[in-house]
Amino acid sequence: MAEIRIENLNKSFGAVSVIKDVSLTIPDGDFCVFVGPSGCGKSTLLRLIAGLESATSGRIVIDGRDVTALEPYDRHLSMVFQSYALYPHMTVKENIAFALRTAKTPEAAIAEKVAKAARILRLESYLDRKPGALSGGQRQRVAIGRAIVREPKAFLFDEPLSNLDAALRADTRVEIASLHKSLAATMIYVTHDQIEAMTLADRIVVLNEGQIMQVGTPRELYERPANVFVAQFLGSPKMNILPARAAEGMIVLPGSSSRLAAPAGWGGLVAAGLRAEDCTVTGPDNGVLSGIVVVSEYHGAAQQLLVDTDACGRISAFTTADRDLRVGDRVGLDFATEKLHPFDGGGVRLA
């Protein structure tokens, strides 16, 4: 497997700049997830690494070798697409073996590699079936098997679970995570689904408008988002952003008379982030803020509320499922200073 290094990479389509001076190092054996909203450039960046798009400027280095000008085949990567791209007239075995036969690999080696891939992906009993006789999850496993047998320097996944239903997505996600552990392979995975990103990644790269917003482990990005964009993109529901300022060592929130101490370095405070799970629902006179419940959702293990606080806007909060809170009820919202995320006027984290 291999380290992948991207240096000052740019990609434009005519006058439209899609990737803007991106630099990134993906260590050998890392499971790296590119995540971001539609149109952020994550799939384009993956296609640049694969060689399916040519860079406008910058370099792509794989295993110490500059591959920027090389054709896809010469980069020794394997890519799994959103569409399974299987040959419908071939069996599972023939689909997995196709690239090896094209490369004139000896039949004994093909049989060994196909058997190994089938064992890893639990496809042994399906080898003689054609794609039309398989479920969506099984077809995607065949596509992954076709990538495994090539023994590439790295695996590239372009939203491979998007065509699957919720149950199959969860099952296949577990299989991909297990595959990474068993192969110890370098993997780059593109998704717009933050749950996939948080559960699969060793490191997440959050992209927006062709630029990297933040790189880090799922825990780092969730607990210390570098800016408001990352704070609200990762997490469900998205992080609450409250208007706030620091004055005389205290945090001032509109519509609140509570006194919260402002830590050192919060002088430029303009907004305070608050996760729904860090907000305690109390009686209407007991919280830092109070408001009216406008949405109440029962989630089984918990109840999610959307509370209109007027001056601080609508705030999401979780409470226990056994509380009988309904639309129109007035509640209090309580939280501690250490649960707040401070942002300046540009949306950048202060401390």
Buried (B, 14 or more C-beta within 10 A) or exposed (E): BBBBBBBEBBBBEEEEBBBBBBEBEBBBBBBBBBBBEEBBBBBBBBBBBBBBBEBBEBBBBBBEBEBBEBEBEEBBBBBBEBEBEBEEEBBBBBBBBBBBEEEEBEEEEBEEBBBEBBEBBEBEEBBEBBBEEBEBBBBBBBBBBBBBBBEBBBBBBBBBBBBBEEEBBBEBBEBBBEBBEEBEBBBBBBBBBBEBBBBBBBBBBBBBBBBBBBBBEBEBBBEBBBBBBBBBBBBEBBBBBBBBBBEEEBBBBBBBEEEBEBBEEBEBBBBBBBBBBBBBBBEEEEBBBBBBBEEBEEEEEBBBBBBEBEEBBBBBBBBEEEEEBEEEBEBBBBBEBEBBBBBBEEBBBBE
